[in-house]
Amino acid sequence: MATLPVISISPYVRKETSTVRDRLATSEALHKACRDFGFFYLDISSFANDAEMNTLMDLARQFFALPQERKDLISIRNQDSARGGKADNHEAIDLYAPVDNPDKTKPLWGTNQWPEDVQSFRSTYEAWIEKMKALGLIVMEAMAIGLGMTPQEWEELKGCVDHSFWVMRIIGYPPLPNDHDGFSCGAHKLSRWNVAADPTQDALQVFVPKSLAASNQMASSRTISLPKEEGDADGVWIYANPIPGCVVCNIGEMWEVWTRGMYKSTLHRVLHRGSNYRVSLPFFFEPNFDALVKPLAAVVRAQEASGEKIDDGTYAPVVYGEFLKSKVTNNFSEATPGKGKD
């Protein structure tokens, strides 16, 4: 049975040994995966190794195994209602890009909270965040070339992400009881870039429209229709199981705006019924907080050349920080089990 595309970023990581043709092939593969699926595996073994990710997982498990009163020391209630720990059908630590003049009375403008009970937790995760920020720029360049952007256009886009207001989530999923009729994390579309996860199988699920699933020989236990609030497409939920050396990537809502819907954010959810405690480490490589996100000229050219009609009002320009404040307020204003970023 086929799965999501697997794409190596090595030609862009090792430019000194790769050819222009190698890099172009990577960019074309990214473009096709983003256009057709909105989800793909990115092989980052040339940039990071499984040992690094395993260390991060181990540190996360040490934190989640602490007594609740110790975990509560970094509750989001202590900060700006975004940075820190929270729990429903999963528990998590949320970290955001540091800001100037922090003020925890303002949304998203507080200070990150770090566990003090787990040795090397902060230094290890800060090193990983820096690594993911660098990888984010590498992948953005590859995607820009896949979209046919000129060097000048890529420089302009890079100026929207060179001070990324990144988000890092450290998530723990206890197994759901067998009689639980909900989800570890309900179906949603969110800005996101990549997810490193432990080897747990059959947890992360991605929605694939029926026609696309059939043409790519994907299968699921059943074909379903989405709830009304999530769209009207028929399709299947497929598992995006971990692959060694890879992270799972998906298109976020800002890419929908940049590409006027050419790349679409894809529904996904987590349903963990295994016996183990699952750990997931999504990293969100986001635009700068004050970046104006608007359709890219290269995309407009391509769509006009093909005669495709696009409603510009659907993909109106948006300031990323304002979008994020609205999204975070909506996600976490109420403690609703099964909701939130995964």
FENLIN-V890754 format. One record per backbone hydrogen bond with DSSP energy under -1.0 kcal/mol. CO is the residue of the C=O (numbers start at 0). NH is the residue of the N-H. If there is no record, write none. Layout:
{{CO/NH} {CO/NH}}
This chain:
{{4/40} {6/42} {8/11} {8/12} {9/13} {13/16} {13/17} {18/22} {19/23} {20/24} {21/25} {22/26} {23/27} {24/28} {25/29} {26/30} {27/31} {28/32} {29/33} {30/34} {31/35} {32/36} {32/37} {37/250} {39/248} {40/6} {41/246} {42/8} {43/46} {43/47} {48/52} {49/53} {50/54} {51/55} {52/56} {53/57} {54/58} {55/59} {56/60} {57/61} {58/62} {59/63} {60/64} {62/65} {66/69} {66/70} {67/71} {70/73} {71/74} {73/84} {74/77} {75/78} {75/80} {83/93} {84/75} {85/91} {89/87} {90/171} {91/85} {92/169} {93/83} {94/167} {102/105} {105/108} {108/102} {117/120} {119/123} {120/124} {121/125} {122/126} {123/127} {124/128} {125/129} {126/130} {127/131} {128/132} {129/133} {130/134} {131/135} {132/136} {133/137} {134/138} {135/139} {136/140} {137/141} {138/142} {139/143} {140/144} {141/145} {142/146} {143/148} {144/147} {149/153} {150/154} {151/155} {152/156} {153/157} {154/158} {156/159} {157/160} {157/161} {159/287} {160/163} {163/165} {165/96} {166/283} {167/94} {169/92} {170/279} {171/90} {172/277} {176/179} {184/269} {187/267} {192/249} {193/282} {194/247} {195/280} {202/270} {203/239} {204/268} {205/237} {207/235} {208/212} {209/213} {210/214} {211/215} {212/217} {213/216} {216/1} {223/234} {226/229} {227/230} {232/225} {233/209} {234/223} {235/207} {237/205} {242/245} {244/43} {246/41} {247/194} {248/39} {251/255} {252/256} {253/257} {254/258} {255/260} {256/259} {257/295} {258/261} {266/206} {267/187} {268/204} {269/183} {269/184} {271/175} {277/172} {278/197} {279/170} {280/195} {281/168} {282/193} {283/166} {283/285} {286/164} {287/290} {288/320} {290/319} {292/317} {295/299} {296/300} {297/301} {298/302} {299/303} {300/304} {301/305} {302/307} {310/313} {317/292} {318/322} {319/323} {320/324} {321/325} {322/326} {323/327} {324/328} {325/329} {326/330} {327/331} {328/332} {333/335} {335/338} {337/185}}
